Amino acid sequence: MQSEHRTVLDVLVEEEPAIIESWLGEAKADPSTRPAMQVEAGAIIRGLKEALDAGGDAERFDGPAWESVRGTLADLSRSRAARGQSAGDTSAFVLALKKPMFASVQKRLAQRPQELVPAIWALSNTVDKLAQHTASVYQLAREDVIRRQQEELLELSTPVVKLWEGVLAVPMIGVLDSGRTQMVMEALLQRIVESGSALAIIDITGVPTVDTLVAQHLLKTVSAIRLMGADCIISGIRPQIAQTIVHLGIDLQGVSTKATLADALALALKQNGWRVTRDQDA
C-alpha cells in the first residue's frame, strides 16, 4: 500500500466517529434526515476502509477492491433518486467528506510536509471517484424511473376497450412511434386472443400528423391483426390526414377507413351481422 493511502486509512480507522460527525455537519444534515445520513456515511466509510486496506487504488475504481463501496454508493444513489433528490445534492453529500478528511490528514502530517501533498491528492482523487460513481448511478436510476413512467403513461394513453360483442377499439392520442406501435400491437393482439374478437378499430383522431413512418406503423399493426384471424378498421381519417396520405402516395387499399369512430363502429356492427334500429316510441 502506498504511504499516502496508508495515511488516509489510518485517519479513517482512528477517527471514524469524529469524521462522520464533521461530515454530517458539512453536509448540513437536517435533524429529520440525520439518522439515515449517519447510516449512509458509516456504510461509505466502512467500504472505503475495506478498499484501502485491500490495496485499492482510486485510479482502478472498477477493480474488485472497490466492489463493496460501489455497491453502497449505488444503494445511496438509487434511494435518493427514488425520493426525488437531485444528482447535485447526492454528489455534494459525498464531496462533503473532503473537508473533515483534509483537516485530519493535514494535522497528522504537520511535521512531515513532504508527505502532505501526495496524501491530500490521493484523498481528493478518491473522494472525487466516489462522487463521480454516485452521479453516474444516480443518472441511470433516474433514467430507469423516467422510462418506467413513460411506459406506464403509454399504457394509460392507449387502452384497448371493448365497444361491442366481438369489437375492440384502440383510441390513439399523440405521436405514434415504433416503440408505442409495438406496445399497442402487443396489447391489442393479446386482447384479441383473450376476447376472441373478430374486429378491431384503431382510432387516430388524436394523432396530430400522419407521415410515411406513421402509416407504416399502422399497416404493420393491421397486418399483425389479420394474421390473428381478425379484421381491422382505421377511423379518424380527417380531411387533412386524407390529403397527406394521398400526397405521400401511401397505399391503404384493402384497409377499411372511416372518418369517425362512430362510423367505424357502425361498419363493424354491419360486418358482424348486427343491425341497430331506433325504437319508434322513443
Secondary structure, DSSP 8 states (H G I E B T S, - for coil): --HHHHHHHHHHHHSHHHHHHHHHHHTT--TTTHHHHHHHHHHHHHHHHHHHHTT--GGGTTSGGGHHHHHHHHHHHHHHHHTT--HHHHHHHHHTTHHHHHHHHHHHTTT-HHHHHHHHHHHHHHHHHHHHHHHHHHHHHHHHHHHHHHHHHHHHHS--EEEETTEEEEEEES---HHHHHHHHHHHHHHHHHH--SEEEEEEEE-----HHHHHHHHHHHHHHHHTT-EEEEE---HHHHHHHHHHT---TTSEEESSHHHHHHHHHHHTT------TT-
